């Protein structure tokens, strides 16, 4: 906005509120002291608001309103809307928290004397706590949790302010007295047997039970009701480990013994800690359970010599016999098909027991979306004996059918069981598995709205393969969804979503949005059929209709896209494979020029699509180590498609952990589109070059938040701006009306490559910075070519470098990247074959570069969620 204007707004409203709904009328006045035109405007509006509490005193709301101007406008906002407008807004409202009458609120809690231990870790276990503040914890450990290591070290915390709506914790003398005992017990658990609290201070003393005075508390000044609490401790010397051993592992294989020793969290002369001792036993038990020992036990003994401050630790392992999967039963399924649940769980009787296999089965059942809870556990021997004892009475004996599923009832609980193995290998013992499920709501619906920037073309995309591209759009949209998670009583998951959109050029900070943003609508429906043909295979059918401007050219079109095929995960979900029949029908709806070489053609394609992804990363949202590989391919033939084509995309990523939590991440991607032949309706001299680029959905493009970040989406490589005639009827031309032209962008290619390198440096547990460099190119044959062949131009890297900021969230990092693309690094060596950059004097057959601030600074800003790769 140039110039920047200051606008002050005031409003008064009246309405009715019922539960989470609020509606009424509002009078609004706007005053702008900086505008040269009229500076005052009034308007009236009707509004409807939906609210929901996200915290005790914070309310989130969404509001729709219809506004009518009551006098001449300010020169912006309503001028093109005829003095009326419809608005959709979201926001939050907060009520300042107050201290309860007659009580004191804890402003600060300070622990002095904690030199070896972390005072924040102690405070996390206390009932007395201070009011939370907005702060920055300089370090990588994050906020400690009670009883969870590490406990030593310290935090460099910079406090800023209290949010007005944050709750006031109340001071309670009896709770504080118990907290003093907790502090000493906490230290004993950390190995400090002689630690004690030597002093306490409560300011003001009137807050204590012995000197309680609340007469003047809160009389016009809430600060009178706040209290500061401090505790001073004397740590002493800790108990250290003098000797440690593991008993009962001699009967286990050597490899198993080494795995158990690797779980030890102590070394000689380390400080003893109860939490680490319990974690070591838990980790050993996990190793045994993953190796097939379902009934293993790990106990321990700890002897302390207080005088010498020494600890002697013995871990006692009772592995028992190795187990195989016995009978598998499911309970709590209600009206859901239990045979399908057993098939999805995929626990075959007779296979080696593994806790990891049970967890994978739990994930697969949760993924069906039909349950509020899923629990899978091996039954204890006592439970098995009780069930077997119930069968001593012939009248209650459950039927047994070899190698078949049987439905039995014990007491009031329905159990659908798969019989155990007929024979068990000598030296092994079967263990029965129980699957307890709690069905959730089968039918669901939802309404909402939001803002979406980047990768808009992935809406409703079933394949979700590595080659997804950033889209040159952002939008404001509404959303309505319907979903049924047990269609036809076969756990088929059906979903329908409708999304009306107001669409703008992308990205927000680089282009000025169009004066009249086009309206679009997207609709997608999908069916996912679990346990199709075999337990872990899903059959997916999805259909998507997108009516609106194309993400890259802005040309209005109707696009119908559908997929049908099986998909499956392997190796605990790390390997994903899919094979689809993919159809795409593209219909331009804008009025087009008469010249056939300037008309965007209609196309239809039916192709085969294969997807393979291998994810070896430690954390897909915030990877620190590992690798990721993905390959997709598509093939089509005429007359089922407008092209005989083969397309391949491949990507590899790697992550290397460095000291201090730093991560070095790299990525390389390559793509090929080969057109053998094409339908004759696709002219070689057509400006859109679809004859060699293939289906619009498969065009190779570069640039954007997850590509080369120095370029806007679609502007990498051979992207060009071309002028075509503005549509005129033949009658207009015969009348001699001037032929006007408008620009279109051609951004697809037939050969592409990209490479990125990032250095991810954490500053705190939540914040981090990234230094990155991107390179890549997209090439295609020249206009008029009948062949899709184009070179891989590795000497045209179009390098961009930049700096990014990351903020960790539960859905991935919130990302802000600023990238600069130096013109001298666009190509190396000889003459460049890249299109010339568009200028004010030359805007045809040129590359529309993106700039920030001035044309001397080719750069781009990207804001999105998730790492670039």
C-alpha positions in Angstrom: 0.0 0.0 0.0 1.5 3.3 -1.0 1.2 5.6 0.8 0.5 3.9 4.1 -2.8 5.1 5.7 -3.9 5.1 9.3 -7.5 4.1 9.9 -9.4 4.2 13.2 -12.6 2.3 13.5 -15.4 2.4 16.1 -18.5 0.2 16.3 -21.6 -0.3 18.5 -23.6 -3.5 18.2 -26.8 -5.1 19.5 -28.0 -8.7 19.1 -29.0 -12.0 20.7 -26.8 -14.8 21.8 -27.6 -18.4 22.3 -24.9 -20.8 23.4 -22.2 -20.5 20.7 -24.2 -18.4 18.2 -24.5 -14.6 18.2 -26.3 -12.5 15.7 -27.4 -8.9 15.4 -26.8 -5.5 13.8 -23.9 -3.1 14.1 -23.2 0.6 13.3 -19.7 1.3 12.2 -17.7 4.5 11.9 -14.3 4.8 10.1 -12.0 7.7 10.5 -8.7 8.2 8.6 -6.7 11.3 9.4 -4.1 10.6 6.6 -6.3 10.3 3.6 -6.4 13.3 1.3 -10.0 12.5 0.3 -13.0 12.3 2.7 -11.9 11.1 6.1 -15.1 9.9 7.7 -17.5 7.2 6.8 -20.4 5.4 8.5 -22.0 2.1 7.6 -24.6 -0.4 8.9 -24.3 -4.2 8.9 -26.0 -7.4 9.9 -23.7 -10.1 11.3 -23.8 -13.7 12.5 -21.0 -15.1 14.7 -20.1 -18.6 15.7 -17.9 -18.9 18.8 -16.0 -21.5 20.7 -13.8 -21.4 23.8 -10.2 -22.5 23.2 -9.0 -21.6 26.7 -10.7 -20.6 30.0 -10.8 -17.0 29.0 -10.0 -17.0 25.2 -12.8 -17.3 22.7 -12.3 -18.0 19.0 -15.0 -16.8 16.6 -15.9 -16.7 12.9 -18.2 -14.0 11.6 -20.1 -13.4 8.4 -21.5 -9.9 7.8 -23.3 -7.8 5.2 -22.3 -4.2 5.2 -24.0 -1.2 3.6 -22.3 2.3 3.4 -24.5 5.1 4.8 -22.5 8.0 3.2 -19.8 8.5 0.5 -16.9 6.2 1.0 -13.2 6.9 1.8 -12.0 6.0 -1.7 -11.2 2.4 -0.9 -13.1 -0.7 0.1 -16.6 -0.1 -1.3 -16.0 1.8 -4.5 -16.1 -1.3 -6.7 -18.8 -3.0 -4.6 -21.5 -0.5 -5.1 -21.4 0.8 -1.5 -22.1 -2.7 -0.1 -20.0 -5.6 0.8 -20.0 -9.1 2.2 -17.3 -10.1 4.6 -16.0 -13.3 6.3 -13.6 -12.8 9.3 -12.1 -14.9 12.0 -10.7 -13.6 15.3 -10.2 -14.1 19.0 -11.5 -12.3 22.1 -10.0 -12.6 25.5 -11.2 -11.7 29.0 -8.5 -10.6 31.5 -8.0 -13.2 34.2 -8.7 -12.1 37.8 -7.6 -13.3 41.2 -10.4 -14.9 43.2 -11.7 -12.7 45.9 -10.0 -13.2 49.3 -7.1 -15.2 47.8 -3.6 -14.4 46.7 -2.2 -15.2 43.3 1.3 -16.5 42.9 3.3 -14.0 40.8 6.7 -15.6 41.0 8.1 -18.9 42.4 11.9 -19.0 42.8 14.1 -21.9 43.9 17.6 -20.9 45.1 20.5 -23.2 45.7 19.8 -25.6 42.8 23.3 -25.6 41.4 23.6 -29.2 40.1 20.0 -29.7 39.4 17.6 -27.8 37.1 15.3 -25.5 39.2 12.7 -25.6 36.4 12.6 -29.4 36.6 11.9 -29.2 40.4 9.2 -26.6 39.9 7.4 -28.8 37.3 6.6 -31.3 40.1 5.2 -28.7 42.6 1.6 -27.9 43.3 2.5 -24.3 43.9 3.3 -22.6 40.6 3.7 -19.1 39.3 1.8 -17.4 36.7 2.9 -18.4 33.2 4.6 -15.8 31.1 5.6 -15.3 27.5 9.3 -16.2 27.5 12.1 -17.5 25.4 14.0 -20.5 26.6 17.5 -20.2 25.2 18.4 -23.8 24.8 17.3 -27.0 23.1 15.8 -28.9 26.0 12.4 -27.1 26.2 10.1 -26.9 29.2 10.8 -29.8 31.6 8.1 -32.2 32.6 7.7 -33.7 36.1 9.8 -36.8 36.5 11.2 -36.9 33.0 15.0 -36.6 32.4 17.2 -34.7 32.0 17.2 -33.1 35.5 20.6 -31.5 35.6 21.8 -28.3 33.9 20.0 -25.0 33.8 17.8 -22.9 31.6 18.5 -19.4 30.3 14.9 -18.1 30.2 14.1 -14.5 29.2 10.7 -13.6 30.5 8.7 -10.9 28.7 5.2 -10.5 29.9 2.1 -12.2 31.3 -0.8 -12.5 28.8 -3.8 -10.8 30.4 -6.0 -13.9 30.0 -3.6 -16.4 31.6 -4.9 -18.0 34.8 -3.8 -16.8 38.2 -2.6 -19.8 40.3 -3.7 -19.4 43.9 -1.4 -19.6 46.9 -2.4 -22.3 49.3 -0.4 -22.7 52.6 -1.1 -26.4 53.0 -0.1 -27.2 49.4 3.1 -25.2 49.8 4.0 -27.2 53.0 3.6 -30.4 51.0 5.7 -29.0 48.2 8.6 -28.6 50.6 8.4 -32.3 51.3 8.1 -33.0 47.5 11.3 -31.0 46.9 13.3 -33.1 49.4 11.8 -36.3 48.0 12.6 -35.2 44.4 16.2 -34.7 45.4 16.4 -38.1 47.0 15.1 -39.6 43.7 18.0 -37.8 42.0 20.5 -39.4 44.3 20.9 -36.5 46.7 20.0 -38.3 50.0 21.1 -35.4 52.2 19.4 -32.6 50.3 17.0 -30.4 52.4 15.1 -27.2 52.3 16.9 -24.7 54.5 14.8 -21.5 54.1 11.4 -20.3 52.6 10.0 -16.8 52.1 6.5 -15.7 51.3 6.1 -12.0 50.4 3.9 -10.5 51.6 3.8 -12.5 54.9 0.0 -11.7 55.1 -0.6 -14.5 52.5 0.5 -17.2 54.9 -1.9 -19.1 57.1 -0.3 -17.8 60.3 -0.5 -14.2 59.2 -3.5 -14.2 56.9 -4.9 -10.7 56.1 -7.1 -10.2 53.1 -8.9 -7.2 54.3 -7.3 -4.8 51.9 -6.5 -7.3 49.2 -7.8 -6.2 45.8 -9.1 -2.9 47.1 -8.7 -1.0 43.8 -5.3 -2.6 43.0 -4.9 -6.3 42.0 -1.2 -6.2 42.7 -2.0 -6.1 46.4 -3.2 -9.7 46.0 -0.1 -11.1 44.4 2.6 -13.1 46.3 6.2 -14.0 45.6 7.4 -17.3 46.9 11.0 -18.4 47.3 12.6 -21.6 48.5 16.3 -22.2 49.3 17.7 -25.7 49.1 21.0 -27.3 50.1 21.9 -30.1 47.7 24.8 -31.9 49.3 26.7 -34.6 47.5 25.0 -37.3 45.3 25.1 -41.0 45.5 27.2 -42.5 42.7 27.1 -45.9 41.1 29.9 -48.2 42.3 28.8 -51.5 40.7 26.1 -52.6 38.2 25.2 -56.0 36.8 22.5 -57.9 34.8 21.4 -61.4 35.9 19.4 -64.0 34.0 20.6 -63.3 30.5 23.0 -66.2 30.2 20.2 -68.3 28.5 19.6 -65.7 25.9 21.4 -65.5 22.5 24.5 -63.3 22.4 22.9 -60.7 20.2 20.1 -60.3 22.7 22.5 -59.9 25.6 24.3 -57.1 23.7 21.0 -55.4 23.1 20.0 -55.5 26.7 23.4 -54.1 27.8 23.0 -51.3 25.3 19.9 -50.1 27.2 21.9 -49.2 30.3 21.5 -45.5 31.0 24.3 -45.6 33.7 28.0 -45.9 33.8 30.3 -46.4 36.8 30.6 -43.2 38.9 27.5 -41.7 37.4 25.0 -40.1 39.7 22.2 -42.6 40.6 18.7 -41.6 39.5 15.5 -43.4 40.2 13.9 -42.2 36.9 16.8 -43.5 34.8 16.8 -46.8 36.7 13.1 -47.3 35.9 13.6 -46.2 32.2 16.4 -48.8 31.9 14.1 -51.5 33.1 11.4 -50.4 30.7 13.8 -50.3 27.7 15.0 -53.8 28.5 11.5 -55.0 28.7 10.8 -53.4 25.3 13.8 -55.2 23.7 12.6 -58.6 25.0 9.0 -57.9 23.9 10.1 -57.0 20.3 12.1 -60.3 20.2 9.1 -62.4 21.1 9.2 -62.6 24.9 5.7 -61.5 25.7 5.8 -62.6 29.3 9.3 -61.4 30.1 9.9 -59.5 33.4 12.7 -57.2 34.4 13.1 -56.5 38.1 15.9 -54.9 40.0 17.6 -54.3 43.3 19.3 -51.1 44.5 21.5 -51.0 47.6 22.7 -47.7 48.9 25.7 -47.0 51.2 24.8 -43.6 52.6 28.2 -43.3 54.4 30.2 -43.9 51.2 27.5 -42.4 49.0 27.6 -45.5 46.7 24.9 -47.4 44.9 25.0 -51.1 43.8 22.5 -52.0 41.1 21.4 -55.4 39.9 18.9 -55.9 37.0 17.2 -59.3 37.0 15.8 -60.5 33.7 13.3 -63.4 33.5 12.7 -63.9 29.8 10.6 -67.0 30.1 9.8 -69.0 26.8 9.7 -67.1 23.5 6.1 -66.6 22.2 4.2 -66.9 19.0 0.8 -65.3 18.3 -2.0 -67.5 19.5 -5.7 -66.8 19.3 -6.6 -63.2 18.3 -9.8 -61.8 19.6 -11.5 -58.5 19.1 -14.0 -57.0 21.6 -16.2 -53.8 21.8 -16.8 -53.7 18.0 -20.5 -53.0 18.4 -22.0 -53.0 14.8 -18.7 -52.8 13.0 -17.5 -55.9 11.0 -15.1 -57.8 13.3 -13.7 -60.0 10.5 -12.5 -56.8 8.7 -10.9 -55.6 11.9 -9.0 -58.8 12.3 -7.9 -58.6 8.7 -6.7 -55.1 9.1 -4.8 -56.0 12.3 -3.0 -58.7 10.3 -1.8 -60.7 13.3 -1.3 -64.2 11.9 -1.5 -67.0 14.4 1.8 -68.8 14.7 4.1 -65.9 13.7 6.7 -64.7 16.2 5.2 -62.3 18.8 6.5 -58.7 18.5 5.4 -55.6 20.4 6.3 -53.6 17.3 3.8 -55.7 15.2 1.1 -55.0 17.8 1.8 -51.2 17.6 1.7 -51.3 13.8 -1.7 -53.1 14.0 -2.9 -50.4 16.3 -1.9 -47.7 13.9 -3.6 -49.5 11.0 -6.9 -49.8 13.0 -6.7 -46.2 14.1 -6.2 -45.2 10.4 -9.6 -46.5 9.6 -11.0 -43.5 11.4 -13.9 -45.4 13.0 -12.6 -45.7 16.6 -12.2 -43.4 19.5 -9.8 -45.8 21.1 -7.9 -48.9 20.2 -5.9 -51.1 22.6 -4.0 -54.2 21.6 -2.2 -56.3 24.3 -1.1 -59.8 25.0 -3.3 -61.6 27.5 -1.6 -62.6 30.8 -1.5 -66.3 31.7 -3.9 -65.7 34.5 -6.5 -64.3 32.0 -6.0 -67.3 29.7 -6.5 -69.7 32.6 -9.7 -67.9 33.7 -11.1 -68.1 30.1 -10.1 -71.7 29.8 -11.7 -72.5 33.2 -14.9 -70.9 31.9 -15.0 -73.7 29.3 -15.0 -76.5 31.8 -18.8 -76.4 31.7 -19.9 -78.0 28.4 -22.8 -75.6 28.1 -20.4 -72.6 28.0 -17.6 -74.0 25.9 -17.0 -71.8 22.9 -17.1 -73.5 19.5 -13.7 -74.1 17.9 -13.3 -74.2 14.1 -9.8 -74.9 12.8 -8.3 -72.0 10.7 -11.6 -70.1 10.8 -12.9 -67.0 12.6 -15.4 -67.8 15.3 -17.8 -65.5 17.2 -18.1 -66.4 20.9 -19.6 -64.6 23.9 -18.1 -64.7 27.4 -20.2 -63.1 30.1 -21.6 -59.8 28.6 -18.7 -59.2 26.3 -18.8 -60.1 22.6 -15.6 -61.6 21.4 -14.9 -62.4 17.8 -11.8 -64.7 17.7 -9.5 -66.1 15.2 -8.3 -69.6 16.3 -4.7 -70.1 17.3 -2.1 -72.2 15.5 -2.7 -75.9 15.3 1.0 -76.6 16.2 3.6 -74.6 18.0 7.4 -75.1 17.6 9.1 -76.8 20.5 10.4 -74.4 23.0 7.8 -71.8 22.2 4.5 -70.9 23.8 1.4 -69.3 22.2 0.2 -66.0 23.6 -3.4 -64.9 23.0 -3.9 -61.3 21.7 -6.9 -59.1 22.7 -7.9 -56.2 20.6 -10.2 -53.8 22.4 -11.9 -51.1 20.4 -14.3 -48.3 21.1 -16.2 -47.2 18.0 -16.5 -43.4 17.4 -19.2 -41.6 15.5 -19.7 -43.1 12.1 -21.3 -40.0 10.4 -19.6 -36.7 10.7 -20.1 -33.2 9.2 -18.2 -30.0 9.5 -18.3 -26.4 8.4 -15.4 -23.9 8.4 -13.4 -21.4 6.5 -9.8 -20.5 6.1 -6.9 -19.1 4.2 -4.6 -21.3 2.0 -1.4 -20.2 0.4 0.9 -22.4 -1.7 0.4 -26.0 -2.9 -3.3 -25.3 -3.5 -3.2 -27.8 -6.3 -2.8 -30.6 -3.7 -6.4 -30.2 -2.5 -8.0 -33.5 -2.8 -5.0 -35.2 -4.4 -5.0 -38.8 -3.5 -1.5 -39.8 -4.6 0.3 -37.2 -2.5 3.5 -38.0 -4.2 6.9 -36.3 -3.9 6.4 -34.4 -7.1 3.7 -32.1 -5.8 4.2 -28.5 -6.9 3.7 -25.1 -5.3 0.8 -23.3 -6.9 0.8 -19.7 -8.0 -2.4 -18.9 -6.0 -3.7 -18.1 -2.5 -7.3 -18.1 -1.5 -9.9 -17.3 1.1 -12.4 -20.1 1.3 -15.3 -21.7 3.1 -15.5 -25.4 3.6 -18.3 -28.0 4.1 -17.6 -31.7 4.7 -19.6 -34.8 5.1 -18.1 -38.1 6.1 -19.2 -41.6 6.8 -16.6 -44.0 8.3 -18.5 -47.3 8.1 -20.3 -47.3 4.8 -22.3 -50.4 4.0 -21.0 -51.8 7.3 -17.7 -52.7 5.7 -15.6 -49.8 7.2 -15.5 -48.1 3.9 -14.7 -44.5 4.5 -16.6 -42.0 2.4 -15.8 -38.3 2.4 -17.2 -35.3 0.5 -15.8 -31.7 0.7 -17.1 -28.6 -1.0 -14.9 -25.5 -1.0 -16.0 -22.2 -2.5 -13.0 -19.8 -2.9 -11.9 -16.3 -3.6 -8.6 -16.7 -5.5 -5.7 -14.3 -5.7 -2.3 -14.3 -7.4 0.5 -15.9 -5.4 2.3 -15.1 -3.2 0.8 -12.5 -1.0 3.9 -10.4 -0.4 5.2 -10.3 -4.0 2.2 -9.5 -6.2 -0.6 -7.0 -5.8 -3.9 -9.0 -5.8 -6.3 -8.5 -8.6 -8.9 -5.8 -8.1 -11.7 -8.3 -8.7 -10.6 -11.7 -7.3 -12.1 -14.5 -9.3 -14.5 -16.9 -7.6 -13.9 -20.6 -7.8 -15.2 -23.8 -6.3 -13.6 -27.2 -5.6 -15.5 -30.4 -4.8 -14.0 -33.8 -4.0 -15.4 -37.1 -3.0 -13.5 -40.2 -2.0 -14.1 -43.8 -1.0 -11.4 -45.8 0.8 -12.1 -49.6 1.2 -9.8 -51.2 3.8 -8.6 -54.9 3.6 -9.2 -55.0 -0.1 -8.0 -58.4 -1.5 -5.5 -58.7 1.4 -5.3 -57.3 5.0 -3.2 -54.1 4.5 -4.3 -53.0 1.0 -6.8 -50.2 0.6 -8.8 -49.6 -2.6 -9.1 -45.9 -3.2 -11.5 -44.1 -5.5 -11.5 -40.3 -5.6 -13.1 -37.7 -7.9 -12.3 -34.0 -7.9 -13.9 -31.1 -9.7 -12.0 -27.8 -9.8 -13.8 -24.8 -11.4 -11.8 -21.6 -11.4 -8.5 -20.0 -12.7 -5.6 -22.3 -13.4 -2.9 -22.1 -10.7 -0.2 -20.9 -13.1 -1.8 -19.2 -16.1 -4.9 -17.7 -14.5 -7.1 -19.1 -17.4 -10.5 -20.0 -16.1 -11.3 -23.7 -16.6 -13.2 -26.7 -15.4 -11.0 -29.7 -14.5 -12.3 -33.1 -13.6 -9.8 -35.5 -12.1 -10.2 -39.0 -10.7 -8.1 -41.9 -9.5 -8.9 -45.6 -8.8 -6.6 -48.2 -7.5 -5.0 -50.1 -4.6 -2.5 -48.7 -2.1 -0.5 -50.4 0.6 2.1 -49.7 3.3 4.9 -52.0 4.3 7.7 -52.1 6.9 5.7 -50.5 9.7 4.4 -47.8 7.3 7.8 -46.7 6.1 7.3 -48.1 2.5 4.2 -46.9 0.5 3.2 -48.4 -2.8 0.2 -47.6 -5.0 -1.0 -48.2 -8.6 -3.8 -46.1 -10.0 -5.8 -45.6 -13.1 -5.8 -41.8 -13.3 -8.1 -39.7 -15.4 -8.1 -36.0 -16.1 -10.4 -34.0 -18.3 -9.6 -30.3 -18.9 -12.2 -27.8 -20.3 -11.3 -24.1 -20.7 -14.4 -22.0 -19.9 -13.1 -18.5 -20.7 -14.1 -16.9 -24.0 -11.1 -17.6 -26.3 -9.6 -15.9 -29.4 -10.7 -16.9 -32.8 -7.1 -17.8 -33.9 -6.6 -21.5 -33.2 -2.9 -21.0 -32.3 -4.0 -18.8 -29.4 -6.8 -21.0 -28.0 -6.2 -23.2 -24.9 -7.2 -26.7 -26.1 -9.6 -29.1 -24.4 -7.8 -32.3 -23.4 -8.7 -35.7 -22.0 -6.3 -38.3 -20.6 -6.5 -41.7 -18.9 -3.1 -42.9 -17.7 -1.6 -45.5 -15.4 0.2 -44.1 -12.4 2.6 -45.9 -10.0 3.9 -44.4 -6.7 6.7 -45.8 -4.5 7.9 -43.9 -1.3 10.4 -45.1 1.2 10.6 -42.9 4.4 13.6 -43.7 6.6 13.5 -40.4 8.5 13.4 -40.3 12.3 10.5 -37.8 12.3 8.6 -37.0 9.1 7.5 -33.5 10.4 10.9 -32.5 11.9 13.5 -34.8 10.5 17.0 -34.8 12.1 18.4 -38.0 10.6 17.7 -40.5 7.9 16.7 -40.5 4.3 13.6 -40.3 2.0 13.2 -41.6 -1.5 10.2 -41.4 -3.9 9.5 -42.4 -7.5 6.4 -41.8 -9.5 5.7 -42.7 -13.1 2.8 -42.2 -15.5 2.0 -43.9 -18.9 -0.8 -43.2 -21.4 -1.6 -44.2 -25.0 -4.0 -43.0 -27.6 -7.0 -43.1 -28.1 -7.5 -43.3 -24.3 -5.5 -40.1 -24.0 -4.5 -37.1 -26.0 -0.9 -38.3 -25.8 1.3 -41.3 -26.0 3.5 -40.4 -23.1 5.8 -41.6 -20.3 6.6 -39.4 -17.3 8.9 -40.1 -14.4 9.8 -38.1 -11.3 12.4 -39.2 -8.7 13.5 -37.5 -5.5 16.0 -38.3 -2.8 16.5 -36.5 0.5 19.1 -36.9 3.3 19.5 -35.6 6.8 22.7 -35.6 8.8 22.7 -34.7 12.5 25.5 -32.4 13.7 26.5 -31.2 17.2 24.3 -28.8 19.1 21.1 -30.1 17.4 22.2 -28.7 14.0 21.0 -30.6 11.0 22.4 -30.7 7.5 19.7 -31.5 5.0 19.9 -32.0 1.2 17.6 -32.9 -1.6 17.8 -33.7 -5.3 14.9 -34.2 -7.7 14.7 -34.9 -11.4 11.7 -35.2 -13.8 11.2 -36.3 -17.4 8.1 -35.9 -19.6 8.5 -37.8 -22.9 5.7 -37.4 -25.6 5.9 -40.0 -28.3 2.9 -38.7 -30.2 -0.1 -36.5 -29.7 -3.6 -35.9 -31.0 -3.6 -33.8 -34.1 -6.0 -31.3 -32.5 -3.0 -30.1 -30.5 -1.3 -27.7 -32.8 2.5 -27.5 -32.7 2.4 -23.7 -33.1 -0.2 -23.2 -30.4 1.2 -20.8 -27.8 0.4 -23.1 -24.9 2.5 -26.0 -26.4 0.3 -28.7 -24.9 1.4 -31.0 -27.8 4.8 -31.5 -26.1 4.0 -30.6 -22.5 1.3 -33.3 -21.9 -1.6 -33.0 -19.4 -1.7 -29.8 -17.5 -1.7 -31.7 -14.2 1.7 -33.3 -15.0 3.5 -30.3 -16.3 7.0 -30.0 -14.8 7.4 -26.7 -13.0 9.8 -25.1 -10.5 9.9 -22.3 -8.0 8.0 -21.8 -4.8 8.2 -22.5 -1.1 9.2 -26.2 -1.5 11.3 -25.7 -4.7 13.8 -23.1 -5.7 12.7 -20.4 -3.3 14.3 -17.5 -5.2 11.6 -17.8 -7.8 7.8 -17.7 -7.6 5.8 -20.8 -8.4 6.1 -21.7 -12.1 8.7 -19.1 -13.0 11.9 -21.2 -12.9 13.7 -22.0 -16.1 11.9 -21.5 -19.5 8.8 -20.0 -18.1 7.7 -17.2 -20.5 5.1 -14.5 -20.8 3.3 -14.4 -24.2 0.7 -12.0 -25.5 -2.5 -13.4 -27.1 -5.4 -11.6 -28.6 -8.2 -10.5 -26.3 -11.3 -12.5 -27.4 -13.4 -10.7 -30.0 -16.3 -11.9 -32.0 -16.1 -12.0 -35.8 -18.7 -9.3 -35.9 -16.5 -7.0 -33.8 -13.6 -7.7 -36.1 -15.7 -7.0 -39.2 -16.7 -3.7 -37.6 -13.1 -2.7 -37.4 -12.7 -2.7 -33.6 -9.1 -2.7 -32.5 -7.5 -6.1 -31.6 -6.2 -5.9 -28.0 -3.9 -8.3 -26.4 -3.3 -9.7 -22.9 -0.5 -11.7 -21.4 -0.5 -15.4 -20.5 2.2 -17.4 -18.8 3.6 -20.7 -20.1 5.4 -22.4 -17.3 5.6 -26.1 -18.0 8.6 -28.1 -19.1 9.7 -31.6 -20.3 13.0 -31.8 -18.3 13.5 -30.6 -14.8 16.0 -30.9 -12.0 16.3 -29.3 -8.5 18.8 -29.4 -5.7 18.7 -27.9 -2.2 21.0 -27.7 0.8 19.9 -26.5 4.2 21.7 -25.9 7.5 19.0 -26.0 10.2 20.2 -24.4 13.4 18.0 -24.5 16.5 18.0 -21.5 18.8 15.5 -22.7 21.3 13.3 -25.8 21.5 10.7 -24.0 19.4 12.6 -21.5 17.3 15.3 -22.0 14.8 17.0 -20.4 11.8 17.9 -22.0 8.4 20.6 -21.0 5.9 19.7 -22.5 2.5 20.8 -22.6 -1.1 18.6 -23.8 -4.0 19.3 -24.6 -7.6 17.4 -26.0 -10.5 16.1 -25.7 -14.0 13.0 -26.4 -16.1 13.5 -26.7 -19.9 11.2 -27.4 -22.8 11.5 -27.4 -26.6 10.9 -24.1 -28.5 7.5 -23.1 -29.8 6.5 -24.9 -33.0 8.4 -28.1 -32.0 6.8 -31.5 -32.6 9.2 -33.3 -30.2 9.3 -33.2 -26.4 13.0 -33.6 -26.3 14.9 -30.9 -24.3 18.3 -30.9 -22.6 19.0 -31.2 -18.9 20.8 -27.8 -18.4 22.9 -28.4 -15.3 24.9 -25.4 -16.3 21.8 -23.2 -15.8 21.4 -23.7 -12.0 19.6 -20.4 -11.3 21.0 -20.4 -7.8 19.1 -18.7 -5.0 20.3 -18.3 -1.4 18.5 -17.2 1.7 17.6 -17.2 5.3 14.6 -18.8 7.0 12.9 -18.7 10.4 11.2 -21.8 11.9 8.7 -22.1 14.8 7.9 -25.6 15.8 4.2 -26.6 16.1 2.3 -29.9 16.5 1.6 -29.9 12.7 5.1 -29.1 11.7 7.3 -26.0 11.6 5.7 -22.6 10.7 8.2 -21.4 8.1 9.2 -17.9 6.8 11.8 -17.9 4.1 13.5 -15.0 2.3 15.4 -16.0 -0.8 17.6 -13.9 -3.2 18.3 -15.1 -6.7 21.5 -13.2 -8.0 21.3 -12.7 -11.7 24.9 -13.6 -12.2 24.2 -17.1 -10.8 21.4 -17.9 -13.3 23.8 -19.7 -15.7 27.5 -20.6 -15.9 29.9 -20.9 -18.8 28.8 -19.8 -22.3 25.7 -18.1 -23.6 22.5 -18.6 -21.6 19.5 -20.3 -23.3 17.1 -18.9 -20.7 14.5 -16.5 -21.9 15.4 -12.8 -21.4 13.9 -11.1 -18.4 10.8 -9.1 -19.0 11.2 -5.3 -18.8 8.9 -2.3 -19.2 10.0 -2.0 -22.9 10.0 -5.8 -23.6 7.2 -7.9 -22.1 6.7 -10.6 -24.8 8.5 -13.9 -25.0 10.3 -13.1 -21.8 10.7 -14.5 -18.3 8.5 -12.6 -15.7 10.9 -12.4 -12.9 9.8 -11.7 -9.3 11.3 -8.8 -7.3 11.1 -7.4 -3.8 11.1 -3.7 -3.3 13.1 -2.8 -6.4 14.0 -4.4 -9.7 17.6 -4.6 -8.5 16.6 -7.2 -5.9 15.2 -10.4 -7.5 13.9 -12.2 -4.5 10.8 -13.9 -3.0 9.2 -14.3 0.5 7.4 -17.6 1.4 5.2 -18.3 4.4 3.9 -21.8 4.9 3.8 -24.8 7.3 6.2 -27.7 7.1 9.9 -27.9 6.1 10.8 -27.3 2.5 11.8 -31.0 2.3 
